[in-house]
Amino acid sequence: MAAGVVLCLWLAYTILQTLVVMERLSEPVYAAIGFLPGILGVGALLGAGMSREACYLRIARLSWKGLAVLAAVFVLALAAILPFGVWRGWDWIAALVVAPANGISQELFFRSALMPAAMATFRKRTGLALILHSILFGLWHIGPLFLGTPAPVAAAIMLVPFLAGIGWGWQVKRDGTVMWAMLQHSLIWVVGSPYAFGP
């Protein structure tokens, strides 16, 4: 039941993300309401009896292996942002408020709600749960298709988050905390905030 609620929230969250990409919803408004899917998803899991630890909502140290995976995700993200983005200029509000809010809210939903829901659904098949949640994270970035972006380019756009989702998911599961993924995802948003992407 709780996993079904989280899956419905994923659909609603994907629609919200697509509206932002299509410029039908402003980024500051989206940054504020973007926390709702994660809060509701985690709430559904906790209400169903899942622990805070199972949702990776605890403070824990970052392992060396976790650090190595986060470093690889960071390089992957920069390789996708810097060469293909168009510089639109620095905006302090976008970089220091909207960007961290987006990074934290995405990790709250995808790694603290969706991934634990998938782990609970598939129980001992954690690899399958990790891949499934990463596929849904990649598909969450489907918005460019609605802007007329060619399908192969849109697929490439979704591939980077899919790979990042595997990295973040593995690190969160390995270290038992979402806080390092939140921090890094926020940093990636800060670095990427001055760049625009389009067809």
C-alpha positions in Angstrom: 0.0 0.0 0.0 2.7 2.5 1.0 4.8 1.6 -2.1 1.7 2.3 -4.2 1.4 5.8 -2.6 5.1 6.5 -3.3 4.7 5.4 -6.9 1.7 7.7 -7.3 3.8 10.5 -5.8 6.5 9.8 -8.3 4.0 10.3 -11.1 2.8 13.6 -9.6 6.5 14.7 -9.0 7.3 13.8 -12.6 4.5 16.0 -13.9 5.7 18.9 -11.7 9.3 18.5 -13.0 8.0 18.4 -16.6 5.9 21.6 -16.0 9.1 23.4 -14.8 11.1 22.2 -17.9 8.2 23.5 -20.1 8.3 26.8 -18.2 4.7 26.4 -17.0 5.8 26.5 -13.4 8.5 28.8 -12.0 11.6 27.3 -10.4 11.1 29.2 -7.1 7.6 27.9 -6.7 8.7 24.4 -7.7 11.6 24.5 -5.2 9.0 25.2 -2.5 6.4 22.6 -3.4 9.1 20.1 -4.5 9.5 19.0 -0.9 5.9 17.7 -0.7 6.4 14.4 -2.6 9.4 13.5 -0.3 7.6 14.5 2.9 4.4 12.6 1.9 6.4 9.6 0.6 8.5 9.3 3.8 5.3 9.9 5.8 3.5 7.1 4.1 6.5 4.7 4.7 6.8 5.7 8.4 3.0 5.4 8.8 3.2 1.9 7.4 5.8 0.9 10.1 9.1 1.5 8.3 11.8 3.0 10.5 13.6 6.3 10.0 16.8 4.2 9.5 15.2 2.2 6.7 14.4 5.6 5.1 18.1 6.6 5.6 17.0 9.5 7.7 19.9 9.5 10.1 23.3 11.2 10.6 26.2 8.9 9.7 29.7 9.3 8.5 30.7 9.0 4.9 32.7 5.9 4.1 35.8 6.0 1.8 33.9 3.8 -0.8 30.9 6.2 -0.5 33.2 9.1 -1.1 34.7 7.5 -4.2 31.2 6.9 -5.6 30.1 10.4 -4.9 33.3 11.7 -6.6 32.4 9.7 -9.7 28.9 11.0 -9.7 30.2 14.6 -9.4 32.5 14.1 -12.4 29.7 12.6 -14.4 27.4 15.5 -13.5 30.0 18.1 -14.4 30.7 16.2 -17.7 27.0 16.6 -18.5 26.6 20.2 -17.4 29.7 22.1 -18.4 30.1 21.1 -22.1 26.4 21.1 -23.0 24.9 23.9 -21.0 24.7 27.5 -22.1 25.9 30.1 -19.6 23.0 32.3 -18.6 24.7 34.2 -15.8 24.9 34.0 -12.0 21.8 34.4 -10.0 22.3 34.4 -6.2 18.8 33.3 -5.3 18.8 30.5 -7.9 22.3 29.3 -6.8 22.0 29.6 -3.0 18.3 29.0 -2.3 16.6 27.3 -5.3 19.5 25.0 -6.2 20.0 23.5 -2.6 16.2 23.2 -2.2 16.0 21.1 -5.4 18.9 18.9 -4.5 17.6 18.2 -1.0 14.0 17.6 -2.1 15.0 15.2 -4.9 17.1 13.1 -2.5 14.3 13.2 0.1 11.9 11.7 -2.4 14.2 9.4 -4.5 16.6 8.0 -1.9 14.4 8.3 1.3 11.0 7.4 -0.1 11.2 5.7 -3.5 14.3 3.6 -2.9 13.2 2.3 0.5 9.7 1.5 -1.0 11.4 -0.4 -3.8 13.7 -2.2 -1.3 10.7 -3.2 0.8 8.8 -4.4 -2.3 11.7 -6.5 -3.6 13.0 -7.5 -0.2 16.2 -9.5 -0.8 16.6 -8.4 -4.4 18.3 -5.1 -3.5 20.1 -4.8 -6.8 16.8 -4.9 -8.7 15.3 -2.3 -6.3 18.4 0.0 -6.8 18.1 -0.3 -10.6 14.3 0.2 -10.7 14.5 3.4 -8.5 17.3 4.7 -10.8 15.2 4.0 -13.9 12.4 6.0 -12.3 14.9 8.8 -11.5 16.0 8.8 -15.1 12.4 8.9 -16.4 11.7 11.7 -14.0 13.9 13.8 -16.3 11.6 13.2 -19.4 10.6 16.8 -19.7 12.9 17.7 -22.7 10.8 15.3 -24.9 7.9 17.7 -24.5 10.1 20.6 -25.8 10.7 18.8 -29.1 14.1 17.5 -28.1 15.0 14.5 -30.4 14.3 11.2 -28.7 18.0 10.0 -28.8 19.1 13.3 -27.1 16.3 13.0 -24.5 17.4 9.4 -23.8 20.9 10.6 -23.3 19.6 13.3 -20.9 17.8 10.6 -18.9 20.9 8.3 -18.9 23.0 10.6 -16.8 20.4 10.8 -13.9 19.9 7.0 -14.2 23.7 6.5 -13.6 23.8 9.1 -10.9 20.8 7.5 -9.3 22.7 4.2 -9.1 25.7 5.9 -7.6 23.6 7.9 -5.0 21.4 4.9 -4.2 24.5 2.7 -3.7 26.2 5.3 -1.5 23.0 5.9 0.6 22.4 2.2 1.1 26.1 1.6 1.9 26.4 4.4 4.5 22.9 4.3 5.8 22.2 8.0 5.4 20.9 10.3 2.7 22.6 13.4 4.1 25.8 13.1 1.9 23.8 12.6 -1.3 21.6 15.6 -0.3 24.8 17.7 0.2 26.4 16.6 -3.1 23.2 16.8 -5.2 22.7 20.4 -3.9 26.3 21.2 -4.8 25.7 19.9 -8.3 22.6 22.1 -8.6 24.6 25.1 -7.4 27.3 24.5 -10.0 24.7 23.9 -12.7 22.3 26.8 -11.8 24.0 29.3 -14.2 23.5 27.0 -17.2 20.5 26.7 -19.4 19.7 23.6 -21.4 17.3 23.3 -24.3 16.7 21.8 -27.7 
